Amino acid sequence: MTCHHASSLLSAYLDRELPGVESLAVREHLRECPSCRAESEALASVKLVLGNLKVPEPTAGVEARLHRAVFVSNRRPSGQLAVMGLVALSSAAAAFLAIRLSTPVQQPVKPVATASHSELQRPADDAYIWGTDPLGGGVPAVTVGYAGGR
């Protein structure tokens, strides 16, 4: 085991968090390496000192102050934040209007089932008489008539 690898495992070794094989490898390295053994002893003494420190007691009212600081806000939104919100809202409205106005409005189509036979034939007759196509395609290729007896 190298010194670098042993040094990276010292804290876990001292806390007895290493698996058996690694723990034995670190122990063997510490027996043979005086610099790693000195680092291990220094780390162990720091852990001992920190472990013996007294836990400080919170001062009176700390819970209420913490609650106010986390859950109660006395601040109002800044003017810049309000302006940014209005800009975002107006941008969204402008985008909606642009999409809505650019979409063509479709005219309602009269259902074929409710139209009478003469209403269906009339545009075709006009196309024959005037030589135009009611659908805008030019002169109709086929003449259309009806058996209405006119």
PEGI-V128612 format. One record per residue. N is the residue number from 0. RES is the residue in one small letter. PSI is psi in whole degrees, -180 to 180 (NA if undefined). BURIAL is # if it has 16 or more other C-alpha atoms within 10 Angstrom, else .. Layout:
n=[N,N]
res=[RES,RES]
psi=[PSI,PSI]
burial=[BURIAL,BURIAL]
This chain:
n=[0,1,2,3,4,5,6,7,8,9,10,11,12,13,14,15,16,17,18,19,20,21,22,23,24,25,26,27,28,29,30,31,32,33,34,35,36,37,38,39,40,41,42,43,44,45,46,47,48,49,50,51,52,53,54,55,56,57,58,59,60,61,62,63,64,65,66,67,68,69,70,71,72,73,74,75,76,77,78,79,80,81,82,83,84,85,86,87,88,89,90,91,92,93,94,95,96,97,98,99,100,101,102,103,104,105,106,107,108,109,110,111,112,113,114,115,116,117,118,119,120,121,122,123,124,125,126,127,128,129,130,131,132,133,134,135,136,137,138,139,140,141,142,143,144,145,146,147,148,149]
res=[m,t,c,h,h,a,s,s,l,l,s,a,y,l,d,r,e,l,p,g,v,e,s,l,a,v,r,e,h,l,r,e,c,p,s,c,r,a,e,s,e,a,l,a,s,v,k,l,v,l,g,n,l,k,v,p,e,p,t,a,g,v,e,a,r,l,h,r,a,v,f,v,s,n,r,r,p,s,g,q,l,a,v,m,g,l,v,a,l,s,s,a,a,a,a,f,l,a,i,r,l,s,t,p,v,q,q,p,v,k,p,v,a,t,a,s,h,s,e,l,q,r,p,a,d,d,a,y,i,w,g,t,d,p,l,g,g,g,v,p,a,v,t,v,g,y,a,g,g,r]
psi=[137,162,-39,-45,-42,-40,-37,-18,-1,-46,-46,-35,-46,-29,2,45,-5,148,162,-46,-46,-40,-43,-37,-41,-43,-44,-41,-40,-31,-36,-21,111,-34,-41,-35,-40,-41,-40,-41,-39,-43,-39,-39,-35,-44,-38,-44,-46,-36,-25,-3,145,138,123,145,139,148,164,137,3,-35,-43,-42,-40,-42,-46,-42,-33,-45,-20,124,124,-2,146,155,140,160,-37,-40,-42,-40,-42,-38,-42,-38,-43,-42,-44,-33,-42,-41,-41,-40,-41,-45,-40,-42,-42,-42,-24,-14,123,143,126,134,145,139,134,126,139,-34,-26,-10,143,167,-40,-33,-35,-35,-25,-49,-36,-40,-43,-38,-38,-43,-47,-8,31,156,125,-18,2,18,10,-153,130,144,-27,131,145,137,179,159,56,-9,36,NA]
burial=[.,.,.,.,.,#,#,.,#,#,#,.,#,.,.,.,.,#,.,.,.,.,#,.,.,#,.,.,#,#,.,.,.,.,.,#,#,.,.,#,.,.,.,#,.,.,.,.,.,.,.,.,.,.,.,.,.,.,.,.,.,.,.,.,.,.,.,.,.,.,.,.,.,.,.,.,.,.,.,.,.,.,.,.,.,.,.,.,.,.,.,.,.,.,.,.,.,.,.,.,.,.,.,.,.,.,.,.,.,.,.,.,.,.,.,.,.,.,.,.,.,.,#,#,#,.,#,#,.,.,.,#,#,.,.,.,.,.,.,#,.,.,.,.,.,.,.,.,.,.]
